[in-house]
C-alpha cells in the first residue's frame, strides 16, 4: 500500500509540475520561407549587423534572417546572393553569399520592417 501511495504521489506531482515547466518556456517563432526566389521572389534586403539580415519578398512582407555565425562583410555589402541548394525557396536551410563568403542561416522568421537607420 505504501508503494502504491508513493507511486501515486509521484505521478500526481509530475502532473502538476509539467504544465508549470511548459508555461515558462518561450514559444519558438514559426519558421518561414520565401517561394520563387529565382523568379523575383525577393524584392529588397537590409543588413542591420553582421548576423541579421531583413529580406522583403515580392508581396512586400518582411522576414528576419539570423545567421549561424557573423558574416564579416554583410554590413558593407552592396550585393548579396541567395543560395537555395536546388529548391526555389529561401528558408532556414539556405545560405547567403557575400563577397565570395558563404553564410548559412540558422532561422528565417516573419518580421516587421527593419529598424530605421540612425
C-alpha positions as CSV (number, residue, x, y, z in Angstrom):
1,X,0.0,0.0,0.0
2,X,2.9,2.4,0.8
3,X,4.5,1.7,-2.6
4,X,1.2,2.4,-4.4
5,X,0.7,5.6,-2.4
6,X,4.3,6.8,-3.1
7,X,3.8,6.0,-6.8
8,X,0.5,7.8,-6.9
9,X,2.0,10.9,-5.1
10,X,5.0,11.0,-7.6
11,X,2.7,10.7,-10.6
12,X,0.5,13.5,-9.2
13,X,3.5,15.7,-8.5
14,X,4.8,15.2,-12.1
15,X,1.4,16.0,-13.5
16,X,1.3,19.3,-11.6
17,X,4.8,20.3,-12.4
18,X,4.7,19.6,-16.1
19,X,2.3,22.4,-17.0
20,X,4.4,24.9,-15.0
21,X,7.6,23.9,-16.8
22,X,5.9,24.3,-20.2
23,X,4.5,27.7,-19.2
24,X,8.0,29.1,-18.5
25,X,9.4,28.1,-21.9
26,X,9.1,30.9,-24.5
27,X,7.3,29.8,-27.6
28,X,9.6,29.4,-30.6
29,X,8.7,31.6,-33.6
30,X,7.4,29.8,-36.6
31,X,10.0,29.3,-39.4
32,X,9.1,31.0,-42.7
33,X,10.0,30.6,-46.3
34,X,10.1,32.8,-49.4
35,X,9.0,31.0,-52.6
36,X,10.1,31.7,-56.2
37,X,13.5,33.2,-55.2
38,X,14.9,32.5,-58.7
39,X,11.9,34.3,-60.3
40,X,11.9,37.7,-58.5
41,X,10.6,36.3,-55.2
42,X,12.9,38.7,-53.2
43,X,12.3,42.4,-53.7
44,X,14.7,44.0,-51.2
45,X,17.1,43.3,-48.3
46,X,18.8,45.2,-45.5
47,X,21.6,44.2,-43.2
48,X,21.4,45.5,-39.6
49,X,24.6,43.9,-38.3
50,X,26.9,41.0,-39.2
51,X,24.4,38.3,-38.1
52,X,21.0,39.8,-39.0
53,X,19.5,40.3,-42.5
54,X,16.0,41.6,-43.2
55,X,14.6,40.3,-46.5
56,X,11.4,41.6,-48.3
57,X,9.5,39.3,-50.6
58,X,7.7,40.5,-53.8
59,X,4.5,41.0,-51.8
60,X,6.3,43.5,-49.6
61,X,6.3,41.2,-46.5
62,X,9.5,41.3,-44.3
63,X,11.4,38.4,-42.8
64,X,14.3,38.4,-40.4
65,X,17.1,36.0,-41.3
66,X,19.6,35.1,-38.5
67,X,22.9,33.7,-39.5
68,X,24.8,30.8,-37.7
69,X,27.9,33.0,-37.4
70,X,28.8,36.6,-38.1
71,X,29.2,37.3,-41.8
72,X,32.0,39.9,-41.7
73,X,31.3,41.9,-44.9
74,X,27.5,41.8,-44.6
75,X,27.0,45.4,-43.2
76,X,29.1,46.7,-46.1
77,X,27.8,44.6,-49.0
78,X,26.1,46.3,-51.9
79,X,25.1,43.0,-53.5
80,X,24.5,39.5,-52.0
81,X,23.5,36.1,-53.4
82,X,20.7,33.9,-52.1
83,X,21.7,30.2,-52.4
84,X,18.8,27.7,-52.0
85,X,20.5,24.5,-53.0
86,X,18.3,23.1,-55.7
87,X,14.9,24.4,-54.4
88,X,13.4,27.7,-55.4
89,X,12.6,28.5,-51.8
90,X,14.6,30.7,-49.4
91,X,14.3,29.3,-45.9
92,X,16.3,28.5,-42.8
93,X,18.3,25.8,-44.7
94,X,19.5,28.4,-47.3
95,X,22.7,30.4,-47.5
96,X,23.6,33.9,-48.4
97,X,26.8,34.7,-50.3
98,X,28.6,37.9,-49.5
99,X,31.8,38.8,-51.4
100,X,32.5,35.1,-52.0
101,X,31.9,34.0,-48.4
102,X,29.0,31.6,-47.8
103,X,27.0,32.5,-44.7
104,X,24.3,29.9,-43.7
105,X,21.1,30.8,-42.0
106,X,20.0,29.5,-38.6
107,X,16.5,30.8,-38.8
108,X,14.1,32.8,-41.1
109,X,11.0,34.3,-39.4
110,X,8.2,36.7,-40.4
111,X,9.0,40.1,-39.1
112,X,8.2,43.8,-39.0
113,X,10.2,46.0,-41.3
114,X,13.8,46.5,-40.3
115,X,14.6,49.3,-37.8
116,X,15.3,52.7,-39.2
117,X,19.0,53.7,-39.6
118,X,20.2,56.4,-37.3
